[in-house]
Amino acid sequence: MVSTTFEHLDAHKQQRVLAALVTEFSQYPLAQAQVARIVKQADIARGAFYKYFSDLKDAYQYAFKEVIGRLHTGIAGPEMRRDPYAATAAFLHEADESKDRDFIRLHFTKNSGLVSVGEAPISENAIEWAVTTLCHSAISQALANPDQTDLILKHLKAALEQLHVKES
């Protein structure tokens, strides 16, 4: 969680720090990321980094929430919630076209098991839970194996049909 010190920075400095975080976490998995590179690119003191974030994991969680928020902006409408297949395909397309593509890919292939980034609550409805699990798994597999995206989406569609989840 970012500190109130960070929240009170002017927007330009916040964006500079965020850009440095995204660059670092797009090029290096969390386990290899370095505060030194982040503070150099952001043009802040090392001590300032630790005033803004408790550690690299904290900084990563902040950057992830910002990046995922940008991706979800275009696909968060009610029509997408009614059609999980379309939402998953749209997310993969947005991720692939995004300037944050490398960040997202590293998250799903290297970092997702290292940090908690606010997982969705588990639904009481077994079908909703299964759909959510399938869609997230499809995203993870497609980002790890981009050349298999069409096949993964084909399997997702078939599985959703078996669960009687219809497209809108």
N, C-alpha and C positions, 0 to 999 in steps of 0.2 A: 504494500500500500504506500503510495507516494506521501511524502510529508506535507504538512501545511506550508512549510517553507517553499517547496516546489510549486504548490498550488498558487502561491502568491507572487511567483515570478511573472514578469511580463510575457505575453504570448510568444513573442519572437524567441526569447531565451528557452521557453518550454519546447518550442518546435525544434530548436537547434539541438537540445538534449535528446528529444525523441528521435530526430533524424540520426544522431550518432548511435543511439541504442539499436534502431532498426538496421543500420548499416552493419554494426557489430554482429547482431544476432542473425543477419542474413548471410554472413560470411563464415561464422564460426558457431558450432554447437555451444550450448550453455557451458558445458564442461571445459571448453577451450577459450571461452570469452575472457577478455581482459579489461579491467577498469581503466588501465593506462591508455589503451587505444580509444576508449569512449571519451575520456576527459580531454584527450588531445583533439579529437575531432570536434567535440562540443565546445572547445575552448573554455573549459571551466577547471577550477582547481580540484584536485583529488578529494580534498576535504569537503568540497561542495557536493560532490557525488554522494558522499555518505550522509550529508544533511538532507538530501532529496530522497535517497533510498537506503534501506537498511543493509542491503547486499545486492549481489548480481541477480539472484533469484527474484528479489523484489523488483528490481529494474526490469527484468525480463517479463514478469507478470504485468507490469504497467504497459510495456511496449506491446505485448500480445493483445491486451484488451483494446488498445488503440487501433492496432492493425486489423483485428477481427471486426471491430466496429466499422471500420471503413469498408470492409468486404460485405458485411451484412446490410449496409445501407441500401444497396440496390436490390436486395433479394428478400427483404424482411416483410413484404406486404402480406395481407391476409390470403391472397390467392396462392402464395407459395406455401403457407402453412397447411392449406387444404391438399396440396399435391407434393408430398415429400420427395418423390422422384424428381420432379421439376426443380424443386428447391436444391436438391443435391447436385443435379446437373448444372444448375445456374451457379452455385457456389464454386464448383470446380472450374467452370468457365471464367468466373470473376477472378478466382485465385490465379489461374493461368495467365490472364491478361493484366493482372495487377502489377504495379511497381513493387509490391511486397511479396511477389511470388516466391523468392528464395527464402524469405523469412518463414512463410507459411509452410513451405516444403520441409525446411529444417525442423520446424515445430513438430510436424506430424511424423517425421522419420527419426529424429534424434532427441527432441526436448520434451515431448508430451509426457513421458514417464517420469521426468525429473521435477516437474513443478505442477502445482495445482493452479488452474486458471479459471476456477468457477464453473465446474461441471454442471450440466443441467440436472435439476432434481429428477429422481427416479419416479416415474409415473406409477400410480396405483393400477392403471389399466395395462394389462400384459401386452396387448397389441400395440399401444402407443410406445411402451418401453421397447418392444421388439423393433418397431419402425425406427425409433431414434437410434438404437444400437446399430442396426443395419446401415442406416444412412451415414453415421459417423465412421463406421468401419469402412464403408465404400470410399468415403473421402480420404481416409488415412491410406488405404491401399492404392487409390488412384494417384495420390500425391507422391507416394513412394515408388510407384511403377507407372509413370505417365504414358508409356507406350501401351499399357493394358487398360486405359480408361474406358474405351468403348466396351470392352468385354465386361469390365466391372459394372458399368452402368446397365448393361444388358442383364447381368445376373441380379442386380438390385431390382430392376423392373420386374423380372420374373418372380423374385422372392416376395415383393410387395403384392403382386397379383395373387400369389398363394395365400397371403394373409388377408386377401380381399380388400386391399387398400387400392382404391380406384383413383386414376388421374382425374383432375377436374375437367 
